[in-house]
Amino acid sequence: MHDVFRTNAEALANEFARRFSSLADKISPPKSRADVLAGQIKAALAEFGELVGDKQRRADSVIARRPGIALISAFAVGVAVGYCLRDQVK
């Protein structure tokens, strides 16, 4: 009984392996397209990271040159956001 079960299980496993390997061969072109798309996304994210880094450095230099104005601006933005949120709660 166990030998029959083992033989059937091995045959089933071999059949699955054969079918999935042929299926994987058919699916490989979309995988290469996915790799190309992933490369494009990585390049776009790298470019976006450089842009954000440039903007961060520029903001840091503006704040370092004029800390008082930066503090007053931050306070004004905080008051404006608080006022807008207060009106939405009512």
N, C-alpha and C positions, 0 to 999 in steps of 0.2 A: 504494500500500500504506500509506504513512504517512498519507495523507488519510483513508483508511477507519478506521485506528486512531485518529486524532485525532477524527474525527466520533463514533466509538463511545465514546471516552473522555469527550468533552464531553456526549454524551447520558446516559451513566452518571452523570457528575457532577451534571448537572441533575436527574436522577431522584432521586439521593440527597438533594440539597438540598431538593427538593420534599417528599419523604417525611419527612425529619428536621425540616423546619419545621412540618409538620402534627403530627408527634409532639411537638415542643416545645410547641405550643399545647395539646395534651392534657395534658401533664405540668405545666403552669404552676400549677394549683391546689395540688398537693402541694408545689411549691416555695414557695408562699406559706405553707403550713403549716410548712414547714421554717424559713422566716424567722421565723414567730411563735415556734416552739420555740427557735430560736437567740436571739431576744430574751429569752425567759424564762430561758434558761441564763445569758446575760450578766447579767441582773438578779440571779439567784441567786448568781453568782460575785462580783458587786459587793457584795452584802449579806454574803457570807461574808468577803470581804476587809475590810470594815468591822469585823466581829465579831473577826476575828483581830487587826486593828490595835488595837482596844480592849483585848483581852486582853494584847497585847504591852506597851501603855502601862501597864496595871495591874501586870504582872509587873516592868517596869522600875522603877516607883515602889516596889514592895515591896522589891526588891533594893537600891535606893538608900537606903531607910530603914533596912534591917537587913542590911548586907552580910555580917556574920559568920554569921548564921543561914543566909543563902543559901549561903554557902560550905560550911558544915557539912552542909546538906541535899544539896547537889550531891555532896559526898564520900560521904555515906551511900547515895545512889542509885547512885553508881558502884560502891561495894562490893557492894551488893545485886545489881546486874546482873552484876558479875564473878563473884559466887558462883553465881548461876543458870547462867551460861554455863559455868563450870568443872564443875558437876555434869552438864551435858548432854554434855560432851566425854567424860567417863569412861564 
